[in-house]
């Protein structure tokens, strides 16, 4: 029989993998999402069309299916399982692509939601496009996107559990190993880890929103 401390330490090891995936996904997906949003808003129609179709496909298919495609497709196409030695990398690539597409739509909504009059007022005052964006528009965009972005980021915490389908050892995969030995309660105990971390993120985003109350939109 395993003690509470032994189970907790084992689950913490698994949760460390979940947090690593979470952190790296944000590191790469946040800037990539902004680039994709510029593609969606491009006045060059072929780029805009292709970008929006790509975002539609990614947002319209399950993340779990995308994980399986990224992990297995290279082996089926090239005859060599590229990610057989690095399942975590396959998961990370999938998460970055998936969440960058969701973030891109949030960015696009925030940028396009700023009234054109503010851009025109800046031009009348003799400001450059860069000055208008950074001094007038940027913080208003940030204020608009914080609530939907916080929802996506909290969803990302829970979505990390999906990588167990390609046997990445995250927290729930660790708990399933205990369950296979007849110990069920660690599976439910994982909820504590998710709740605590999501609670901390909720407090953080609430603090950020209050700080941004100065910027009226």
N, C-alpha and C positions, 0 to 999 in steps of 0.2 A: 504493500500500500504506500502510495506517495503522500508526503506531507504537503501542507499548504505552501510552505516556503519553496519546496522543490518544484512544485507545479508553477508557482509564480515566476521563479527564475527561468524555467523552460519557456514559459509564455513570453517573458520579457525578451528572450533571445529571438523568438519569432516576431514579436512586435517591433524589434529593432530593424528587421528586414522590411516590415511594412512601412516604418517611418523613413527608411532609406529610399524606398520606392516613392513615397509621398514627396519627400524633399527634392529628389532629383527630377521628378515629373514637373513640379512647380518651377524649378530652376530653368528647365528647357522650354516648357509649354507656355509660360507667361510671355516671353519675348517672341516665340514662334507664333503664338496666337495673334500678336499685334501685327506681325508681318503678313499673316494670312488675311487679317481684316483689311489691310491696305490693298491686298489683291482683290478682295471682294468689292471694294469701293473704287477700284481702278476705272478710269474713263476709257481704257483700252478694252473693248468688249470681249475679245477672246480670253484675256487673262481673267477678267471679272467672271465670265461664264464658267470657265474651267474651275476656278477657285470655288465658286458657289456649288457646282456639281460635286466637287470633292468633299466639301463640308457637308452637303446633303447626304452623301453616301455614308460618311463616318458617323454623323448624328443619327442616321436612320437605321443603323445596324447595331446589334448588341455588342457591348465591349468584350464579353466572353468569346463571342465568335471571332472578333478581331484578334484577340490573343492567340487563338488556335490557328488562324490564318497566317499571322506573322511567324509563329513558331514552326508550323508544318509546311507552309507553301514553298519556302526556298528549297527544302529537301525534295519536294515533289517536282519542282520546276528544273532544278539543277542536278538532282540526283545525289546531293550531299546535304545532310542536315546541319546547316550552318550554326544553329543555336543549340546543338545537342550538349555542348560544354558550357553554355552560358544561357541558361533559361531565364535568369534575372534580366539579362540584356534584352531578350525578346520581349519580356513583360514591359520593360522600361520604354522601349521603342513604341510599343503599342499604346501605352498610357500617354506618352508625349504627343503622339499623333492625335489620339482621341480628344484629349483635353485641350490641346491647342485649337482644335476646331470649335469646341464649345466656347473657349475664351474669346476666339475671334469674333463670334457673334455678339458677345457681351461688349467687347471693344467697339464694334461697328455701331451697335445701338447707342452706346454712350457718345461717340463722336458725332453721329448723324443727328442726335437729339439736341445738340446745341443750336440755338436759333441762328440763322444766317445773318441776322442783324448785328450780332456781336462781331462777326468777321468783318462786316462792312464798316462798322463803327471804328474798328481798329485800323482799317485801311484809310479811313477819313482822317484819323489822327496821325497818319504817316508811319504806322508801324509795319514792319516786314511780316511776312507770313510766319516766320519762325517766332518772332516776338508775340504775335497774336496767339499762336498755339501755346507757347510756354507761359505767357503772362496772363492771358485771358481765359483760354479754353481748357488747358490741361487739368487744373484742380477741379473744375466743374465736371469734367469727364470722370475723374477719379471718384468724386462724390456719387455720381450716377451709377458707376459700375461696382462700387463696394458691396451693396446688398446682394445682387445676383452672383458676383464673384465669390462672396463668402459661402453662398449656398453650394456652388460647384466645388469649392475647396473642401468643404465638410463632406460632400458626397465622395470626393476623391479618397478621403480617409477610409471610408467603408468599402469602396470599390477595390482597394488593394487586396481584399480577401479573395478576389476572383483569380488571382495568379496561381492559386493552388491547383487549378485545372491542368497546369503544365508542371506540377509538382515543385513549384517554388516554395520553400519552407517559410511561410509567414505564420502569424499567430494562430489562425484557425487550423492550418495544416498540422501544427504542433498539437493543438487540442484534439484533433482527430486521431492522432497517434495514441493519445491517452484513452480515447473512446474505444479504439480497437483492442485495448487491453482490459476493457470493461469498466473504465473510469469515465463516467459521463459528465460529471459536474464541471471539469475544466472547460468544456465546450461552452457552457453558459457563463463561466467566469470570464471568458474573453470579452463579454459585453462591458465589463467594468473598465477595461483598458480603452475601448472605443469611446465610452461615455465620458471618461475623464479627459481624454485628448480633445474630443469634439467640444466639451464644455469649455476648455481653455481657449480653443479657437473662437468660440462664440463670444467669450469675454473680450478677446483681443479685437475682433471685428466690431463689437459694440463700442469699444473705446475709440477705434479709428473713426467710426461714424460720428461720434460725438465731437471729435476733434475737427471733423470736416463740416460741422453744422454752420460754420462761418460762411461757407461758400453756398450761396442760395442758387437753386436751379429751378 
